[in-house]
Amino acid sequence: MKPPHAAASSRPTVDYPEPPTSEELPIELPAGSRWGVCLSHDIDHLGLREHLVDGFLLRYGFNIARQNLLRRWRPGRAVGAWWGIARAALGHDPWDVLEELLEAEARAGVKSTWFIAVRSGLGINYRPPAIQRAVDRLRAAGQEVGLHGQCSGDAAGLAEEVRELAAICGAPVRGLRMHYLRLGREVLDGMQAAGLEYDSTVMDRGNLDPDQHPLPGPRRLREGLLEIPLHVMDSTLFSVTGLGLDLAGARDYVRRLGDRAAELGRVVTVNLHPNSYSSQDPEIKQWYDILLSELTARSDVWLTDFRGLVERIRW
């Protein structure tokens, strides 16, 4: 039986800001692999405590009610999430899970790409010292760090964001995913000015049926610039403004999407927001742990991050 609402999401599709300059580009899968999964994380929050004075927690508290009370009657889950906010104020931050998520992926033997912002806004409010600590820890773990961009309408501003992150990393930055998936021509201009190689912001939410999903592949946007579409996001799977799936539905959805990818020989790009890997969102945490377990148990799937994926795109 198909999971409910699998055909489309109420969230809008994020399309190419201008016509790509190539058709879909082939990906050379490693020998023995029928399909692949590229893992990534958008860091919108490093903790709940960073929002104690910015008004975000009021919106977050309302969203808890919408997610846990309006769609599926789970008052216990809502009370637990609100208690998590109180615990954060008292010093135990349930969203401080970067280390826990790194450990889970290390146990699975996988790498992922982490997109982190360098500027506040639109719900992001972590500060430079926290950014530096996070980037240092990610790089020490051998993870790729990309930019979670904020300047969607300002090419020079986006290029400056890239330079700021490169200075924090002490190394060049190769990739981008825009915060809130806001993508325009100015973003492409900024990427070219900053020397980025790839973006992963485009997402088709109009046809999400896992048995019919087109799983669009990478395309060249401009000279030296790739677009690698995003296929699966935790919030699209679980949110009431997305597919509104529960744990069983999300697990089934991704399994069937994997079957579709194996049939087409495609690589599925996945995004998990790190703060969702917490006691505040136990279904999402369980889903990701199950995903890692099931994928690493298979011999026909290639698991990679974006730097590994880019190396196998013939462009």
N, C-alpha and C positions, 0 to 999 in steps of 0.2 A: 504494500500500500504506500502511496506517495505521501511524504510528510506534508502537513497543511501549509498552504500559502507558498509552495515551492516555486511557483511559476514566476513571481515577480515580487519586488519589494516596493514599499511606498517611498523609499528614498530615491532620489533622481539618479539616472545614469550620468557618469562622468565621461564625456567624450573627448576626442582629440580636438585641441584648439585650432588646428589647421590640418589640411590633408597630409597624411604621411607621405614620404617620398619613396616608400617601398611597399611591396606586399608583405605578408607575414614571412618572417625569416626563420629558416630551419635551425633547430637546436640539436646538436650532436650528443645523443644520450650515451653514457658509458656502456661498454659491452655488457650484455646481460640484462640491461634495464629496459623495460617496456614503457615506463613513464617516470615522471619525477615530481618532486615537491620542493618548492623554494620557500623557506621559512623567514618571516620578518616580524618586527615589532615596532609599532608607532608609540613612542614615549610621550603620551599626553600629560602624565602625572608621575612624579617620583614618590609622592606620598600625599596623604590627606592633609597632613599638618601644614603644608605649604599654602592651603586654602583657608586657614582659620580666620583670615581678616579680609578676604577679597570678595565675599558674597557667593562664591561658587557653591559652597555647601548648602545654601538655601535651594539652589536649582537642583543640586544632586539629591537632596532630601525629597524634593517633589518627584524627581525621576524614579526614586525608589518606590514611591507609592504607585506611580503609573506602571512600572514594570511588574511589581509583585502583587498589587491589589486589583488593578483594572483588568489585566489580561488573564492571569491565572490567580485564583484566590489563595494566596499564601501569606497570611498575616504574620506568621512566625518568621518567615524570611525577611519581611520588611522590618520587623522589630530588631532582628539580628543586625541588619544593615545599619539602622539608625544607631544601635548600640556601638557599632564600629566607629561611627563618627565621634561619639563620646569618648571611646577609648583612645582615638587619635589625639583628642584634646588633652587627655590625661597622660599622653606620652607613649602609648603603644600603637604604632601606625600600621593598620592592616594593609595599606597600599605600598609599604616599603618591602617590596618582594623581588627586587632585582637579583639579589643573591640567590634566593630560592629558585627563581626561574632559570638562572644560569646553571645551578646545580642539577636541575631536572634535565636540561639539555645536555649537560656533560655526562650524566648517567646514560643517556640515550646515544651518546657519541655523535651528536649533530651540532652544526653551527647555524647561526641565523644572522640576519642583518638588522641592526637596531637604528631606527631613525629618531634622532633627538633634535629638539629645537634649541636655538640660542637666544630667542626673544620671547617675551611674554605676550599674552593675548589670546582671545578666544578659548578661555579655560585653561591655558597653560600659564603656570606661575612659579615654576622652579627657577632658582637663581644661579648666577655663575659659579659659586663654590660647589653647589650640588651637581651642576652640569660637569664640572671638572672631575669630581669624584666618580660620577657614573661613567664618564668616558674613559678615565684611567682604568677602572675595573673591567669594563668591556674589552678594552684593548689588551689588558693583561690576560684575559681569558681567550684571546685570539679571535674575537668577534669583529665583524665589519661594522663600522659606524657610518651612517649616512645622515643627511640633513632632513629634519621634519620642518619644511619651509613654512614661513609665515607671510612673506611679502609676495602675495599672489598678483598684485597689480603694479609692481615696482621692480623693474628688471635690475636696476642698480642696487636696490635694497636687498634683493635676493642674492645677487653676487656677493654683496658684503656679508650676508649670513654665511655663505659658503666659506669665505675667507676667515670669518670668526671661528667657525667650527674647525677648520683646518689648523688654525693656531692652537686651539684647545687640544686637538688630537696630536699635534706635532707631526702630521702626515697629510698627504692630499686626501680630499673627500671625492668619492667617485659618483655617488648616487643620491637621489632625492625622492621623497614622497611628501606632497604638500599636505599640510594640516587641513582637516575638513575636506580633503580631496578637491581643493580649489585650483583649477588649472586653466591658464590662459596663455596667450602669446607672449606676454611679458615674462612669464615664467621661463619659457623657452629661450627668450633673449638673455635672461639672467643666467641660465644654465650655460649657454654658450660663452658668455662673457667670463664665467668662473671656471670653465673647462671641465664641467661635469660630463660624465659618459652616459648616464641613464636616469630615467624617471620611472616610477611605478605608481602613478596616480589614476590613470584611466581605469574605470570599472563599469562594466555593463550590468546594471541591475534590472534591466527590462526582461531578460530571459535567464532565470536562475534555476530552471528545472534541471536537476542533476543528470537526468537521462538524455537531455537534449542540449545541454550547455555547450556553446560554441568553443569555450576555452580559448579565446583569442591569443595568438602568440605575439612575440615581439615584432616591432616594425621600426624602421628608421624614420625619425621625425624630420631631422635636418642632418647636415653633414656632421658626422661624429657624435650624433645624439640618438640614443635608443629610447623607445617607450616600451616598457614591459608591463602589460596590463595586470591588474590585481583581480583575483578570482574569488577568494574566500576571506571574509573578515568576521571576527567574533561578534561584533555588534550587529552585523547584517543577519547572522544566523539567529541570535538570541533576542534582539531588541524587539519591542512591540512595534517599532517603526520599520523593522526589517521583516524577516520571515517569522519571527516569534516562535522559534522552535524550543522544545525542551531538550534535555540531555540526550534522550533516546532518539529524538528526531534529528538533532544535529549530528549525532554519530552516524545514523543511517544516511543522512544527506551526503556527508563527506565520503563515506564508503562508496556510495553510488557514483559520486563525482570521480572518485579514483578509478572505478570501472570504466567510466567514460574516457578518462585521460589515457588509460591503458589501451583502450580501443583506438584512440586517435594518435597515440604516441606523443602526448603533450606533457608539459610541466605545469602543475597547479601552483599558483602563487598564493600564499597564506599569510594573513596578518592577525596577530594576537596583540591587543593592548596589554602591556605588562600589569597594569593595575587590576585588570580582570582576573589575573592569576592570583587570587586572594580569597580570604574567607568571606569577603563581601559578595563574591560571585562564585559560589562553590560549584555550580553546574558548569561554568565556563572552565574553571580550573580542572575539574574532572574530565571534561571533554578534551582539553589539550593533553593531559597526561595519557588518556586513552589513545589519542591520535599518535603521540610519539611512540607508545608501546606497539600499536598495530603496524605503524609504518616500518619501524626498525625490525619487526618480526618477518617482514616480507623480503624476498630476494630479488623481486622484479622492479623495485622502485629506487630511484636515485634521490637522495636527500641532500640539499645544498642550500647555500645562501646566495645572495645576488651576485657577489663577486665570482662565485663558481659558475653561476648560470651565464653571466656575461661572457666568460671565457669560452663557452661552448656554443655561442650564437654565431652563425656564419653571416657576418655583415660587412 
